[in-house]
């Protein structure tokens, strides 16, 4: 952002020098002193350009998909910037303003910004090509189609997935990578980071098929199937593999779509879809946990493999941060939207009376919990509070931990809201996976928001992805590093 601001300012002076060097037969005489008289125009034009790029989401990534699309975007933004500059200059002293200079400024700033982005795109590709591991893929099946598909993956130069192996009742001749029987699939994906699973055997039993799809949904794996009539399909290709891979087409089977952001599988969802998934699968998800992810936790997960595994083992990692849902929309998932922890807690509390849900709250101080109880009883009639625990700010003894788990389970709670802050709450939930009879949801500062300890940003700031700025003003000492250092690192690492 700062670099592009400086480049637009530089373009102002470069275009002025070019204008002054033009011969009189091409344009009227122009003095370099005009640049100093109208110097205020340079920072104004740069500010307009940078703000416009920011609103368009350009600084959420350092990559672009298409050169033509990027050229058009840069040209249109510089047109807006130039127009703002024109308004200022004509308003101040229009009779001395050079239209030729304005045209040169537009062209110069466009060329400089586009070359900068093209160069950054190229250098980032070169850097990340040696740093990022390809997504891993496994195949289930032991028939001729399985062999064709695997050979197609291995022979393809365009495939962005790394073949990890296949599962079948028995090992096939001349097909490498046998990993075991289909019964061993769930253990394998639990212990390995897999992005894609392909069902190549059409004779898989219905119950086994359901287990595979359920496991994919739980671990955020994209699932596809190869139809038995594959060779008769014309003109269809999957989102991942095209016709040039052995002519095999894949059909998506995903119960839940995810977007891989810095190695973290962020759910492609919105509030209504999330609520629907929770209502439909609450009984299945008891003992599991949901993470509410933002830029800070995603960068932490990128840097820490253990924390990343905890995030990816959640049944859902929701896009609490605006840049995460924006990333999904930029990938073509137009319905993706933020699902914040405080909003999710509110929505489930509202629906509690109709479903008879019980809620348990774990975290924060006792004073905050007491205020929270009053607010819930006042704002959400019919929402039953099964219990509240304010754990001490130290490592629990095994006896204390066991006692807390007993209290939570005996309460009959359907939801356990965990407000310990990241990454502590995610680590706690992962450690208690399978021990708690409720669905655990880590919601960070939601207890403080709901109890009124922390005032939430106005809705217009939330929609503009500026809630971070509002929180920074409230607590600059604690949040400065998180929002400036971590956010800059996220912009540098994120790929579209």
Secondary structure, DSSP 8 states (H G I E B T S, - for coil): -HHHHHHHHHHHHHHHHHHHHS-TTTS----THHHHHTTHHHHHHHHHHHHHHHHTTGGG-S--S-HHHHHHHHHHHHHHHHHHHHHHHHHHHGGG--HHHHHHHHHHHHHHHHHHHHHHHHHHHHHHHTT---EEEEEE--SHHHHHHHHHHHH-SS--EEEEEEE-SS--TT---EEE-GGGHHHHHHHS---EEEE--TT--HHHHHHHHHHHHHHT-EEEE--TTGGG--S---SS--TTTTT---EE--SS-EEEETTEEEE---HHHHHHHHHHHHHHHTT-EEEEE-HHHHHHHHH-HHHHHHHHTSSEEEE-SHHHHHHHHHTT-TT-----HHHHHHHHHHTHHHHT-EEEEEES-HHHHHHHHHHHHHHSTT-EEEEEE---SS---HHHHHHHHHHHHHTT-SEEEEES-TTHHHHHHHHTTTT-SSEEEE-TTHHHHHHTSS----HHHHHTT-HHHHHHHHSHHHHHIIIIIIHHHHHHH---
